[in-house]
Amino acid sequence: MSKEQERKYYEINEAQARTAHNMMSMSDYEGGSKTREYRRYVDRAYDLAERVAKERPTQAERLYSMAGRYSRRMAEYMNKESSIGCMCPSVLISGAGNFPVKKKEKQNQAWERNHEFWKETQKILSKIEGAVYGKDIIKSGDQDAVERLEEKLESLKETQERMKAANKAIRMKDTEKGDECLRNMGYSEEQIKNLREPDFCGRIGYPSYMLQNNNANIHRIEGRLKQLKEAKEKGTKETEFEIFKVVENTETMRLQIIFDGKPDPEVRAVLKKNGFKWAPSQGAWQRMLNSAGKYALNRVKEELEVMQNDN
């Protein structure tokens, strides 16, 4: 059984939430209500992730990571919602006289953009829900590789933008304004303090090497995604040889060698030596469909050809 992971929550700007509420409503703001609302959303994601993790431990890390992303994005959404709410009061609060119509229009546009961000964020929750109800079960690592890599790539890109935005806020001349930006991004007071603390080189914020390393990972995964998608677009290919058939199976992303019957022990030794494993469900000797697999296939063909010539 998978061990439950600690839930990660981000800071909700309660002071700003109170101000936004007071600009929109005649009722009193209940302290901490925005944080409690945020945690209800996030707890649902973690509850679902834990449910899957208990039943399918191999998916635990991925599902907890998705719940963590959902937590961070929901904090950003809710803090942004409060920030937008502070842009312009409701006409019920300010009265109709000299009401700032253009400011209200800008506020509505900002709310629309933030709502689009919310809809994208809910897709993460939908994927977690899909895993609970069996829509996201990984039957083959390779079949699911494209989806996994796309999720990881999206997460890395979000992290890159978040680090850049945090560094921009940290370097603002107006420190208080910079800290307010960080709070709206979901950073806690302790996290802000740590970001402002110079490291051994006197750097504040996220150091350049962290952004460079993360960017390198983005390029690496983009390359891997391109390779996988190209392979799947080509479709499954079969090639007949004298004593076996080779299948480039793009459905399972496996390079398969199929014999008419059970190969001799010497042949099996060659296959195993070159990384091919027997898959009873496929009736084939197989390994990953990639450049290394194709190189191994060429070695198998060469060694079997030598064996045939010797006989």
Secondary structure, 3 states (H helix, E strand, C coil): CCCCCCCCCCCCCHHHHHHHHHHHCCCCCCCCHHHHHHHHHHHHHHHHHHHHHHHCHHHHHHHHHHHHHHHHHHHHHHHHHHHHHCCCCCHHHHCCCCCCHHHHHHHHHHHHHHHHHHHHHHHHHHHHHHHHCCCCCCCCCCCCHHHHHHHHHHHHHHHHHHHHHHHHHHCCCCHHHHHHHHHHCCCCHHHHHHHHCCCCCCCCCCCHHHHHHHHHHHHHHHHHHHHHHHHHHHCCEEEECCCCEEEEECCCCEEEEECCCCCCHHHHHHHHHCCCEEECCCCEEEEECCHHHHHHHHHHHHHHHHHHHHC
